[in-house]
Amino acid sequence: MGVFEAIGTATHEQVVFGQDPVSGLKTIIAIHSTALGPALGGTRFFLYPNEQDALDDVLRLSAGMSLKSAAAGLDLGGGKAVIIGNPHEDKSEHLLRAYGRVVESLGGRYITAEDVGTTTADMVMIRRATQYVAGLSIEHGGSGDPSPATARGVMAALRPLAARLWDDEELAGRKVAVQGVGKVGTSLVEKLTKAGAIVIASDVNDAALEYVQREYGAAIRAADEIWDVECDIFAPCAMGGALNERTIPRLRCAAVVGSANNQLATPQDADRLAERNITYVPDFVANAGGVINIAHETGGYDWQKAAAAVDGIADNVACVFDVADRDRVHPTTAAVRMAEARIETIGGLRTRMGPGGDLKRC
């Protein structure tokens, strides 16, 4: 077995391991594809049980970013980074600037942004060591926290889903179980409540649950009880891999659509959902609002234009449903085929003719 196969990177363009003994930095940056443009993806600061889990996560997440950018029609590739550690205890200016130097060493092939465990303030600090940072605070010329845009995109994805299942895009009276009320989940709860939906929320953070209960009237459930809640829509908004052979049989919903990345533990889990007649909106289509919003920072950020582009996720989801019906496959297969076709077709144009082009996907 060669070294690339041994570390599981045979499908990626580049994987970089960086460390700084003084600050304690241990980071892995994975560039999955730059066929459509520079690889954009957030930096996840998380205390992984071991380095292999960190590597597995960054490889999965970066591959998902390639699909996400392609499905959204962006001129961006897919990448991701992880910093191994406790963000509440290990984060420091020294560490963040050391990490920025690792990003800078890639010469623009990878552009970072915030993710779980990092903030816009962290991006500002990282920006002091590298120019290849997106998602900066508004006062520093960026678009600010991308969480509201991600939640807005999930709401956009819900419209064609509701029309498909209930012949009505309105969510008033629909019961939605939200698993995870971090930054994106909380914003989603707010938007669902304003739309008249009935929200049931769960999280391992009691303070976060108390907040959504107090501010938005959400009912709360223990983290392991959310799977058994009878609802119209189940919205995974926590860590990836939550939908699996153990949890899918417990679902009591008509559809799954949420903001978490890599929601399916295995490709077979899409089949498990289909077998239970649960409509699944692929995560990388529904949760693309944040990356779409960040992509609009280029050339001067305009919230109205970015918001309109995020709302276009509704058209992307409708397109996925059309292709799935036409090809008689479930939506995940349809979305992956569409994204991969764009990477192959438009990626080829970049090498033959330079940047540009569009692909009619429906």
Steps between C-alpha positions, in 0.01 A plus 500: 500500500632845404517793739202677341274199542634439849384839627180494297580794273495334159192701395639840611734739323697591809505443876722714722594426860622799699613553856654760726652352817497830689125573463401135482353534151416173326311554177403306189393678182341288227455628145261269320463683168596827335340411166247786527720743691688538829388260772281681752407346834485586865742424782357264760659529848404182681638265763509178300552173690805428284685621191346235274151629580617851414640383168185304416286803578700750294507264201122451512427867556726620219342257252161627608612858434584412140146372451350798684678764291431315176131446578465868587654603166800672659845540347657340806648165587480301818728510800486485877728535799496368854692617803526230763430637846247653736401840358404624848837415652761470224417793273750788510630779279826308455317186389266679259782695339711184472203336330471797266858446389415142403207630291724764342752234398239355262510813287125543459409142411304493826287783642385459856194625690330428830347170604426311820727637774611811310351848464519808281735650761729200453495559124610859558793373705590235241484776235804660665706203379336425165297676233304184423214546746129554434208559730661793680299731725307779328726769645796323340340491157340156517143373523506415870372184664380265220261313732190709416567451128530124550171496690340714229611244244341215697177698510522542123549125463186437705274682254523255206502212747172616656351557156600149398360329808201715591430715191566812706829683557378650827639352823239638738381219728771260383688327779880512463747315724832685506795293616770743615452867584844645450543814291322365192243293686396794715464723195292229333274472806445876486407492132275195538316662789444817299360283220246354743657156537487304826859433611636225722872537571778292653864562583766384743533863613232578758560875476437494125176310552384740768568788262286370212227405744497846658547706184301301245271276700660180374415179682810316614600135512805314624765436234416131463123554502484722192514200267166373630309827466203480266541788255467608140867589450814388680781757476853376587704806599772346714805290410514266201425131477192519721274324248596136510370145531415556867330840481313484168260225619400727788401797284131591495502766230411550134823676404855579609667832417751683716824694521747237624775382266534131411171410663504143366746269674528284184367521143266212586316726743342684207347166401383444857315832495345424162387157619313672783344745250677793667587775251858612545635832372876441459693694763750656259214655302292621794782639713686693229374841614813578700745428219279682247496801729877494546555463125328837457774676696709509182483841338318666790231345716134584435257329738200533268680327214637233733158439654341461158766245407441310825127493431588334168557181699126448460548467123795265552291271721213501250752411230632210708146367542436529125818309413427237765151444359626493143780254570303302759765540769484651846595870540848429638603308190351770278680781683837321496469430127414865430791632706751256357383579145563869560846432645591290199349728236586844633824380655608391155419845364735656756793302361406543133353848484553674832245589769135539417202314368179363645328167489128451453426232755129429444 
